[in-house]
Amino acid sequence: MARRLISPAAACQGCGLVKAGFLGMVSPLHYQRLPPPSSKRGSSGNNYSSCRANLTKEGSHWTRTIPKPSLSLHSSKFLSKRTSCSVATELPPAATEGPEMDLPKEIFLKDYKKPDYLFDTVDLEFQLGDEKTIVTSKIGVSPGNEVGTTSPLALHGRDLKLLSVKVNGTELKSDEYTVDPRHLTILTPPAAVFTLEIVTEIYPQLNTSLEGLYRSTGNFCTQCEAEGFRKITYFQDRPDVMAKYTCRIEGDKTLYPVLLSNGNLIKQGDLEGGKHYALWEDPFKKPCYLFALVAGQLECREDSFVTCSGRKVTLRIWTPAQDLPKTSHAMYSLKEAMKWDEEVFGLEYDLDLFNIVVVPDFNMGAMENKSLNVFQSRLVLASPEAATDGDYAAILGVIGHEYFHNWTGNRVTCRDWFQLTLKEGLTVFRDQEFSSDLGCRTVKRIADVSKLRSYQFPQDAGPMAHPIRPHSYIKVIILYVSGAEVVRMYKTMFGASGFRKGMDLYFQRHDGQAVTCEDFYAAMCDANNTQLPNFLQWYSQAGTPTVKVSSSYNESSKTFSLKFSQEVPPTPGQPLKEPMFIPVAVGLVDSTGKDMPLTTIYSDGMLQTLSNDGQPIFTTVLQFKKKEEEFIFNNVSERPVPSLLRGYSAPIRLDSDLTESDLYFLLANDSDEFNRWEAGQVLARKLMLSLVADFQQQKTLALNPKFVDGLRAILRSTILDKEFIAKAITLPGQGEIMDMMPVADPDAVHAVRTFIKKELAIQLKDDLLAAVSSNRSSEAYTFNHDSVARRALKNTCLAYLVSLNEPNVTELALNEYNSATNMTEQFAALAALSQNPGQVRDDALLDFYNKWQHDYLVVSKWFALQATSDIPGNVANVQKLLAHPAFDMRNPNKVYSLIGGFCGSPVSFHAKDGSGYKFLGEVVLQLDKINPQVASRMVSAFSRWRRYDETRQALAKAQLEMIISANGLSENVYEIASKSLAA
């Protein structure tokens, strides 16, 4: 499942925007799944009715305008004439005061017990209707406990109308079962195997939560992970209840010509009254969260894949007819993923049909339902004109991710939702490796680590901190990226071949089972005949470890020492922490910039000899397991500069005694390109923090010439990968710097980052201009690494230049905008222009909207670009955009773009007057009545309110108190708001 409970800014990343720099708006996202949309629209390709008029803004109103051919520096306001433009969406329902909320129940890992009853078979029948849908379930039930003993059978259910319940064909009397708003309980079930038949009535067209069965643009769709199946029928809605399913779907043949579910199509045919049916059978056991149904007016792109054993698998991507041309990249990505999984892990697809369905309204980015993946449109549809390189990369990664779940999540699933990292962390790691192999490994690693630091580390230090396997929850939460980092450490320790052996044993032992994190750990260790002491702490301890390293060189003995110490900070419910198992990949660099061969290491009373079939070893992995530990390298001919944590071998904060000179040396020479980038980032962070202190003390700001020279050398390199250069010259984000301050100061950090960016643009102007010029191309768009890298460098340099707000570079950006033949370069130019408030910015934004108002995915980018802006007074601008005819509060993707994007702008969201907090507080309450899951993602922006000054704290706290006091608050929002308030 492509889902995360993370900051709203991270949600906005799913729209292609990264606050760390403008590059993120147009360069590959390398897997960032989240959002979707919601409301009744005519079709996904015509999201705003047939009215394609250009719009112009007058005050808070939007009116039609006459289009202009292209944009120039001297453009004036667009001509306009006021007319009406109806929009084919209903207004979101007004937030109504609901009943007082029951105190949500916290669920604890320690309370887990096996189900009292097992479900062996599940036969479902759906009679789809416009006003209501009738669901019949026939379940083969067997006792899960000792034969001859019985206990009540409690089934989950939400928003269901019970029509009948039968046991072994006999309808139960009213005193033989009980029903409450969340459960159906069979009081005295048979002691032996029996059949349970339940008929319910549901109302998909009214389901705005987008969980369970709902209507999306006239089509039926399901989302059952984590607890959506209980909104379809009464059931033991838990992942350790696995059964074989059949699904019979009946519906109007004209309205719903396509009827899809899991597995293989067994039978289909026509019925009376213009209806038809389809019967599907899934031969593999699965939990109910992997059930899926789709019905509607769809067409498919069909292809095939021949597996390593010679079986032909039919591949189909279903979407509204007008979007079929945009599915070619998704089909390419699917076939590449199937091939990669066979080659790297020996995992072959197990059915003869694989379906992907595209829907515009979806809470997740995508969902791995067995053989019927459901995707939000943004993560399937792409064309060069309307999608950026970031979109193409995200599609590649997420298509891969959901396909890889067929084995890591479906064939082997998690015992309970506490174990969710078992499938999500593992599958994220797999999709990261997939994208790395098909692109640039270093650049992908940089992107993944940047995401971890920007979103996960702050959460680890806040009130929502929890281990990757939490001890308790109210609503299911998981740390996707942290879980992937834990899986990566297994590979770091055992190597690629050892990791593969562990995976093979894992599937051999647990295929068809619901298992725990300990099962995966045991398979890895047993396959490699070793143990990893205290490694399981990564699953049970929250927080980000801080590792300090000091070094010394002994000239006489030719030894080099590294002394390590670690500390895991206190987190809610865990004041004291045990040492973690931390693999630290290390290399030593000599004075010429070359890696030194490593021979022996002394540690913990043992001398380890390093060997690799007679070949020299330049990088080794130190196993740091204690509070403090020393590692001594022998036969070191001169004092080296240590290259620590190569490839970011563990998800920690590293504090070393490397000097500024050492860091500049590594920036220029380290053979590990990740650490080369990291050296530049450490220098930039230190520089920014120093200048923030100067700014706060009202001192004159000055840029270190060595920093400029270091970036100039990187920029001029003809050897380095161009996308790596783009990453290397991009400054750390504002949030990353604020996270390092005792008291976060968004205004000071914003001022300093703006100053550095402009100073770099001034001093590197000739090099930046040369990079823009030399990386233009008139060739047709292709999505390959060389082309992506060229565009990334060009666009990053353009953003630097336009920050100067000089007429000549503004004209340059306008020319790039007008001449662009693909969305990557057009949107990059727009993003560059939007940095500076004024008429040029306003005209460019309007021109872009007028060109793309027919494409709701592009319009989401347009919303996000404005929402993330740091221009003065942007709170009012975002408030006005809520009234824009293209915005729909029921559409999660639009919410993530506009509201989530706004929360990703520290200077706007944390406005000193509290206007940003007030805006979000009001929106959260409105959203919670429509879609609690989306609302919970937005309210998480408040979680670290205590990190700011007293004025901001008081303003943010007032909004949290207002949210908590609201009647009818969802469990989703309550959990985050209450924990944030109690921090």
N, C-alpha and C positions, 0 to 999 in steps of 0.2 A: 504494500500500500504506500502510495506516495503522499504521506501525510506527516505533518509535524506540528507539535505545539511549541511554537517559537515566537519570537517577537514579530510584531506587525511589519517592521522593516524587512525582516527576512521574508515575510509573505510577499511583500512588494517585489523582492528580488525575483520572484517567479514571473513578474511582468517584464523582466529584462533590465532592471535598474539596480545598480550597486552604488551605495553612497560613498564607497572608498574612492571613487573616481569615475569620470565619465566613460572610461573604457568599459566599465561594467554594463553600460546601457546597450552596447553593441557587440561586445565580444562574448565568446561562449560562456554560458552559465555553468557548464559542466555538471549538470544535474541539480536542479533546484525545483522540487515539485511541491506544489501546494494548491493554488486556487482553481476556480471555475466561475460560472454565472447563474442567474436565476430569474425567471419571469416567463410570461407567455409572449413569445415573439413569433413572427411569421415564419422565419427560418434563420438558421445560423448565419447565412450569408447576407441577410437583410434584416439587421437587428433593430432598425429604427423606422420601420414601415417603408413605403415606397417613396416617401418624401426625401429626395437626395439634394435638397437645396443647400447652398452654402450658408453658414451661420456667422453672424458677427455679434459681439457682446456690446450691449448698451446698458451700463449700470449692472444690475443683476438679472437683466433679461437677455434672451437670445433671439435673434431675428434672422431672416433669410438675407443673403447678399448675392450680388452678381459676381461670379468668379473672375479672377485675374490670371493671366497666363503664367507668370512667374514672379518671384520676389526679388526686389532690389533694395539696396541700402537706402534709397531715397523714397521708398514706398510711403504713401500716406494711408490714412484709414481707408478700409474698403468701403466702396459705395454700398448703401444698404436701402432696402425698402421693407417695411414691416408687413409681414403676412403671417398667417397661421401655419403651423406645421405639426400635424397630429403625429403622435408617436404610438406605435403598436405595443405599448406596455401599460399595465395598470399601475397606478400609484401604489407604493407600499402601504399596507394597512397602518392606520395610526396606532401608536403604542397605547394599549389600553391597560388599565390597572387590573391585574389578575388577583387571584386569591393569595393569601399569605403563604409563603413557601415553607414546606416542611424542612427541617434541618437535614441537609444531605447526609447520607451514610458513608462513612469512610470504610474502605475495604482493605484488609491487611493480608500480606503474603503468608504470614504465620497461620492464618485461619484456613488455608486451602485444605479441602478434602475431596476425595474422588466423588464423582456423581453417584447417587444412589441407584440411578437407572441408566442403562445404555440404550442408545437408539441405533438399531442395525440397518433399517431401511426407512427412507422418507419418500413418499409419493405425494407430489404437490399438484394441485390443479387450480389454475387461475381463469376466472371468467371476467375478462377485462371490460369495463364499461365507462362511459363518460362521467356518470354521476357516482358510481360506486363499483367496487371490484369484489367479487366473492372468491375467497381462498379456502380450498379444502386441503387438509393435510391428513395423510394416513401414515402412521408411524409404527414400525415394528419395534416394540419395547421389550427389553430383557432386564432382569434385576442386575444391578451392579454390585450388590452385597451378597451375603450368604443366602443360599437357596432356602426358601421357606420363611424368611423374614420379610416383612414389608414395612414401608414407611410412606408417608404422603409423597406424591409426585408433584413438585412445584415447578410450574412453567412460567417463564417471563412473558410479559405482554404489555404493550403500550398503545394507546389510541386505537383499540380494537373493539368491535361490536361482536360479541359471541352469539352465534346463531344456534349451534348445537355441539355437543360433545358425546362421543360414543366409545365404549370399551367393548372390544370383541363383537361389534355390530349392534350392541344394545345401548340405547340412549340413556345417559345418566339422569337420575332424578336430581332435583335442586338441592337435596340434602347430602348428595354424594360428592359434591365439589363446592368450592368457594371461588369467588371472583372479586378482586379488588383492582384499583387502577393500574397495578403493576404485575399482577400474578393471576394465574388460574391454577388452583391446587386440586388434584384428584386425591380425595381423602384416604380411600382404602383400595389401592390398585391390586390387581391379581398378583399372587406370589410368583407365578411362572411367567413365561413369555406371553405377551398379549399385544393386541392391535389397538391403537388409540387413534380415533378419527375426530378431527376438530374442523368446524366450519366457522369462518369469521367474515365480517364485512369491513372493508377499509375504504378510505377516500383519498386516493393518490393525488387528485387535482387540488386538494387543500393542504398538501404536505409541503410546507415551505422550509422545513428543516433539512430536506434533501437526504434524509435517512430512511431506510426501508424502501417501499415502493412509492415512486412519485412521478408526476408528469413534467416533462421538459420539452418546451416548444412543440406540444402536441404528441410527443412520444412518451411511452412508459420506460422507466429505468429504475434500477435498484442500486442501493449502496448499503451493504450489511455490516461491514467492519466499522466499529467494533461491536456495536449493540443495535444494529438496524434491523436484524431479522425479527426481533420481537415486535416490531411495528408492522409485520406482515401476518404473522400467526403466533399463537402461543407455542412456546418451545423452550427447551433447555439451551438458552443462548449463551454458550460458553465454548471455547475452542477445543476442549478435551472431549467433547461429545462428537464423534465422527461417524458418519453413516454414508451409505450409497444412496444417491438421489435419482429420482425421475421427476420430470416436470412437464405437465400438459398445459398448454396455453391456448385459450380460445379468445377470439376477438373479431371485430369487424374487419373484413378483408380489404375494404377500401381505405379505411383509416389506418389499419395496422397490417399492411401486407407482409411485413417481415416480423417473424416471431422467433426469438433467440433465447437459449438458455445454455447451461453447462453441458459439456460432453458431446455425444454423438446424436445426430438427428435420426430417430428411429422410424417415425411415421409422420405424415402430414396429409391434410385433405380438407375438402370443403364441407360446410355444415349448412343447415337451413338458415334462412333469414340473412343471407349475405355474409355469413361468418365463416371462419376457417379455424383450423387448429394445427398445432405442431406438438409432437411428443419427443422430448429429449431424455437421454439417459447418460449419466456420468458413471463409468465403471470403477472409478477410484473413490475410496472413502474420503470425505472432507468434512470439516466443521461448517456450521451454517453461515459463518461470516464470509465464506467463499461462494455462497449461492449467488446467482445473478439471473436476471431476466431483463430483456429489452424487447420492446414491441413498437413499431412505428413505420413511418415512410422513410426508408433508407435505401441507398444503393451501395454497392461494394466495388472496391478494387480487388481483384483476385490474382493471386500468384501461387507459387508452390515452392517447396523446399524438400530436397532429398536428403534424408538423414544419413548418418554414418553407416547405418545398417541397411541402407537401400530403400527405406520406406518413403513414400511420397506423401507429404503433408500439405493439405490445401490451406492457404493463408488468405484471409479476407479482412479488409478494413472497411467498416460500414460508416457511412456519413450521409448527410443530405446531398442530393445529386450535384448541386452547384459547387460543392467543396471537394469532389473527387479528384480534380487535377492537383489539389494541394496535399495529396496523401502519398506521393511517390517517395519522398524522403523517409517517411515513416515505414513504408514497406522495405526500403533498403535497410533501414536500421534494424528491423525485425529479423531479416535474413542474416545480417551480420551478427546479431546477438545469438541466433541459433547456431551458427557456424562456430563462433567463439566459445560458446559453452561446451560444445563437443570437443574442441581442440584443447582447451585449457583445463577443463574439469571432467571430460569424458561423459557429459550429461546430455542424453538424447531426449528429444520431445517424445511424449508417450501416447499421443492420440493422433488421429488422422486429419484433424481439423483444428485450426487456431483462428479465433475471431477477435478482432478489436472493434469496439464501437465508440464513436465520437459523439459526445454530448456537450452542449454549451453550459449546462447547469449541473455543477458537480462540486461537492465540498472539497474533495481531494484533488490532487493532480491527476491521479490514476489509481486503478484498483485491479489487483491480480486475480480476480475470480477465475477459477479453473476453466481454461480454454475459452473464456469469454471476458477478456480484459475490457474495462470501461475507462475511457480517457476524457479528460477535459479537453476541449477543442485546441487550446493553445499548445498542447503537448503532442499533437498529431499533425495539424494543418500548417503547411509552410510553402511559401513560394518566394523567390528572390526579391520580388517587388514588395512583399508585405511582411516578411519575416527577417530578423537579424541573424547574424552568425550565432549569437547567444541562443536564439530560438532553435536553430538547427541543432546546436550542441545539446540543448536540453531535451529535444525530441530523441536524439540518439541515446542519451543516457537513461531517460525514463522508459522508453520502449524496452531497452535492455533490462532495466531494473524490474519491470513487471514481468517480462518473460522469464528472467532468472528466478523469480519467485516460484515458478512451476516446481522446482525442486526444493529451494530454500524458503519454505513457507507453506507450500501446498502439499507436496509429497511427505515432507517432514514439517509439521507445524508446531506451534507453541502450546504447552500444557495449559497455561493461563495467561492473562494479559500482563502479568508481571514479567513474563519471559519474552515480551514482544521484541526486545533487542535481538533475541535468538534468530528471528527471521529478518527483521528490518536492518539491524546493524550488519549482519552477514551479507544481506543482499545489497545494501548500499556499498559495502566494500567491493562486492563483485561488479557492480555497475561502475564504480570508480576505476577499477582495473580495466574494464572493458573500454571505457572512454580513453584511458591512458594509452592503451595499446593501439587505438585507432587515431590518436592525436599525438600531442607532445606530453610525455609523462611529467616532466618538470613543471610545465605550466599548469597541468591538471592538479598536481600536488599543491602548488601555490594557491590555486583557487579553493581547494578543499580546506586547507589550513586557514586561509583567510576567513572562510565561512565559519569555521570552528571558533576562531578567536573573536569574530565580530558578534556572534549570536550565542554560542554555547558557553563560552567562558563567563560572560556577564550573567547568564542564568545560573551557572555554578556558584556564583558569588552572591546570589540574591535569595529571596524568600522561597522561590520555586525550585531551589537546588534539590536534586535527588540523584541517586545512583542510576546507572543505565538499567538496572533492575530495581525499581523502587520498592520500598517496604510497605507502602500504602498508597492509595489514590482514592479520589472521589469519582473522577472521570479518567478514562484511560489516557496516559501520557507516556511519551517515550523520547529518548535522546537519540535521534537517528545517527548523526554524524559522530558523536562520542562512541556509540556502539560500533560503528565502522572502524574507528581508531583502535578499539580493543581487539577486534578481529585482525586488524593489520599487524598488531604486535605479535600474534601467533606466527604469522608469516615471517616477520622480522627475526623471530627466534629460531624457527625451524627451517627457514628457507622455502623456496617455491616447491621443491620436491617433497619436503616434509609436510608442508601445508596441504599439498595434494593428497598425501597418504592419510592425513587426518580427516580430510573431507570424504575420501573413499570409505573409511571406516565408519564415519558418522552416518552415511547413507546405508551402508551395509547393516548397521545395527538398528537403525530407527526408521527406515522407510515405512510409511503408513502409520506413523505414531505421532502423538502429541508429547513433546519432550521439554526438558529444562536446560538452562545454561550449563549446569553441571554435566549434562550428557555430552554437550559439545566439547567442553573442557576435557572430559575423560577421553573422548575419541582422539582429540589432538595429542594428548600426552601419551596415551597407550600406543598410538600408531608410531610415535617417535621414541618409545621406550624411555621416557623421561618424565620429570615432574617440574612444574613451575611454582616454586614456593611463594605463597601469599599472592599469586596472580588473581585468585578469585576476589580479592579486595576490590578490583576494578568493577565488579558487579554489585558490590554491597556498600561501598563508600562513595559519598557525594563529594563534590568539590574538585578543583583543579590543583594537582600537586605543584609546589614550587621547589625547584631543584637549584641549589647553589653549587658552583664549581670553582675551585681555586687550583692553580697550577704552580709547579716549581720544577726547576731543572738543576740537576747535579752534574757539573762539568767533569768532575773527577771520575765518577762512576758511570757516566754516560746514561743516566736514567732520567726519566721524565715522569713526574707524579701528577695525578689528578685526584683531588679530594672532593668527594660529593657529600652533600647533606640534603635531606628532603623534609618537607613539611606539607601536610594537607590541612588547609584551614578549617576551622569549625563551620558547620552548616546546620540548618534547622534540624533538631533531633539528633545530631551527631557532634557533640562538642569535642570529643576526643577521637583521634584517628590513629590507625596503625600504619606502619611503613608499607609502601606499595612496591610491587615488582615493576621496575622501570628499565626497559632495554634502551641503552644509549649507544647509538652508532657513532663511532669516533674515527677520525683520521688525523694524521699529523702532517703539517705542511712545512717544508724547509724554506730557507731564505731565498731560494730561487723560484719559489711558487710551485714546486713539485711535491707530490705526495711521497712520504717516506715509507719504506717497507717496514712492516710490523713483524717482530719475531717472537718475543715472549712478553707475558704480562704477569706480574706478581700481585695477588690479592687474597686476603683472608687466609694467609698461611699457605697458599698453594701457588705454584708456578705453572702457568699455562703456556704451552708452545703452540704457536699459530702456524698452520700449514694448509696448503691447498694444492695437493698433488705436485709439489715442487715449484708452484708458481708463487710469486710474491703477493702478500696480502697488504692492501693499503687502507682498508676499512674493516674494523671489527666491532662487534656488538658487546658492550659491557653489561653484565647483569647486576644492576644496582637494586639490592633487596632490603637493605637495612636503613636505619635512621641516618647513619654516617658510614662511609666506606671510602677506602683509598685504593687506587689502581696505579701500579708502577710499571712503566714501559722500559724495557731494557734495550741496550744496543742502539741508543738514540745519539747520533753523532754530533748534533748541534741542537741548540734550543729551538724547538718548533713552535709554530702557532697551531693550537689545537682547533680542529674543525669538529664542533660538538653537535650531537643530535642530528646527524646527517639524514637527509630525507625526512626530517621530523619524525624520528623513530618512536616517539611516545608523546601523548597529548598532555604536555606539561608547560609550565612557565619556567623558562631557563634564565638564571641570573649568574653570569660568569664574570671572571676577572679579566676578560679580554679588554685590552686598552683600545682607545680610539684608533691608534695606529694599526693595531691588530685587525680591527674591523675593516678599515680601508684596504688592508693587505688582502683579507679574505674576499672582499668585494671585487678585487681585481684578479685574484688568482685561484680561489677555491675550485677544485675539480668537481665538487658536488654543487650543481647549479642551484639547488634549493637553498643551500647554505650561503651561496653567493648572494642570492636575493635577500636572504634573512639578514646578512651583514648590513646591507643597505637599509633594511627596515629598522634594525636596531639603531643605526645611526640617525635615521629620520625621527624615530620616536624620542630619542634623547635630545635631539635638536629641538623638536616641537615642544617638549616639556620644559626645556630651558627657556625658550622664547615665550611660552605661556606665563612662566614666572616673571619674566621681564615685562610682559604686557600688563599683568596684574599690578606690578609696581610702577607702571607708567614710564618704563624705560624705553629708549629708542631701540627698535628691533633691527638686527643686522644678521645677515646670512653668512654662515661659515664658508669661506672660499673653497676649502677642501671638499665640502659636501657637493658644491656645484661642480668642481672638477671631477669628482667621482662619478656623478651622473653623466657628465659630458663624455667621459671615457666609455661608459656603457652605451650611450646614445650613438657614438661614432663607431662602435664595434661592427666589423663586417663578418665576424665569426659567430657571434651569439644569435640564437633564434630570435626572430623579430617580435614574436609575442612575448617571449621572456623579457626582451628589452622594454616593451610596453608595461609589463608588470613591474619591472625593476625601477622605472622612473615614476611610478605612481605612488603618491604619498599615502601613509597609513590613514585610515578613516578617522573622522572626528570621534566616533564612539570608542574606538580602540584607545585613543589618547585619553579621553575622559575616564575610561576604565582604570587607568593607571594613576589617577589623581586622588588624593585623600578626600577632597570635595570637588565633584565634577563642576566645571564652569563652561557651559556650552558656548557662551558668548566669547570668552577668551580663546578657546580652542578654535572656534570658527574664524576669528580675526587672525590668528597666527597661521592657520592653514591657508587662508586666502593670501596673506602676505607672502608666505614661502612660494606658493604657486605663481604669483605674479613676479616675484624676484627671479625665480627660475626661468620664467618665460622671457624676462628682459635679458638675462645673462646668457641664455641658451637660444636666443631668438633665431640666429642664423642656422644653427643645427636643427632646430624644430622646423623651420621653413624648408630646409633641405629634405628632411624626412618626409614631410607632407608631399613635396614635389616628386621625390624619387619613388614613392609608394603608391602613386596613382596608377590606375590601369584601365584601359579601354576594353579589356577582354570581357566576355560574358561571365556572369556570376558562376562561380563553382564553390562548393563547400569542401575544401580540403585544407590541410594544415597550412601550407605555404600561403594560400590566398587569405585565409583567416588571419594569419600572423601579419601579413602585409597591411590588411585593413586595420587591425588592432593598433599597430604602431602609428599609422597615419592618423587615425582618429584620436589617439591619446595626445599626439603632438598638436593637433588642431585645437583640442580643448585647452591646452596650455596657452596657446597663442591668443585665442579669443578672450581669455581672462584679462588680457591687457586692455580690452575695450578701445582699441585704436581703429580708426576708419579703414586702414589698409587691410588689417587682419579680419575685421568684420566683413569687408567686401570679399575677402578670400573665402570665408565661411559661407557667405551667401552664394558664391559661385559653386562651392562644393555641394550645397543644398540643392540648388537648381539643376545641376548637371548630374546628380547622382542617378545611377541606373539600378540601384538596389537599396533595400530598406536599411541595411547596415550603415551605409555611408550617408544616406539622407537623414536618418535619425541621429547619427553622430553629429552631423553638422547642426541639426536643430538643437540638440542638447548643448552644444558649444555656444550657440547663439543665446540660448535661454539663461545662461549664467548671469547676463547683465540686464537689469531692468531697463525698460524703455520701449520706444515705439518699434524698433527693429525686432525685439523679442516678441512683442504682442502681435505684430504682423506675421512673423514667421509661424507662431503657434496657430493663428487663425488660418493661415494658408495651408498648413499641414492638415488641420481638421477638415477643411473644405475638400481637400484631395482624398481623404481617407474615411470620411464619415460613414461610408457604406460598409466598412470592414470593422466589426466590433472588436476584434483582437488588436488591431492597430490603434483604435480609439482608446483601448485600455492603456497602451503605452503612452498615449497623449495625456491621459489623466495622471499617470504615475509620474511623468516628467514634471508636470506642474506641481504635483503634491510634494515631491521630494525637494523642491526648490528652496534655497536659502535666501531668496530675495526678501527685503523688508516687507512686512505686512502680509505675509503669505497665508496667515490664518484666515483672513477675510476672503482671500482669493479661493481657498479650498472650500470655505462655506458657500460661496457663490456657485462653485462647481457642483455642489449637491443638487442644485436646481437645474442643472444642464439637462436637456432632453435626452442625452445619451446615457446619463447615469441612472442606475437602477439599484436601489438599496437591497433588493432581493437577489441580486446577481453577485455571488461571492467574488468573482474575478474583478468586477468593478470596485467592490469594497476594498479588496486587497490593494488594488491600484491606487485608489484615491485616499482612503482612510489609512490603510497600512503604509502607503507611501509617505503620507504626511507625518506619521509617527517616526519615520526614518530620517526626518530632518531635525536634528537636535536643536538647532537654533530656533526653529519655528514651533515644534511641539513643546519645548521647554521655555517658551516665551516668558519673560520675567513677569508680565502682568497676569499670567495664568490663563490667557485666552485659549491656548492650545489644549490645556487640560480640560477646560470647560467644554470645549468643542467635542473632545473625545468622550467625555463622560456622558454627554447627551446622546451621542451617536451609539454608544455601547448599549444604553437602555433601549433605544429604538431597535437596534439589531437583535437584541436578545429575544424580543417578541417574534422575530422573523426566523432567525437562524442562530441558535445558541452557540453552535460550534464556531461559527465565524466571529460572533461577538466575543467569545473567550480569547480568541487570538488577538483581537484588538485591545482588550482590557489588559493584556500582559504588558503593554507599554508602560503601565503604571508600576510594575513590580519592583523597580529599584528607585522608588521616589526618595528614599532616605539618603541616596548618594549625593543629593544636591543641597544647596544652601537652605537656610531656615525658611526664607520667603517661599521658595518653590516647594519645599516640603509641605508647608501649611496649605498651599493651594492644591497640590496633588492629593493630599490626605482628605481634603474636603470633598473632592470628587469621588474618591474611593468610598467614603462614608455615605455619600449620596447614593452610589450604586448599591452598596450593601443594604441600605434601608428600603430599597424598592421592593414592592410586593411582587410575588410571582417570579422572582429571579431564578434563572436556570442553575442547575448544578454546575454546569461548565463555567459560567461566569463567577458563581459564588466561590468556587474553590480557589480561583486565582485571586480574586479581589480580597477575599478574607485572609488568605495567607500573606498577601502583599501588605495588607493593613496591619497585620499582627507582627510583621517583621521588626 
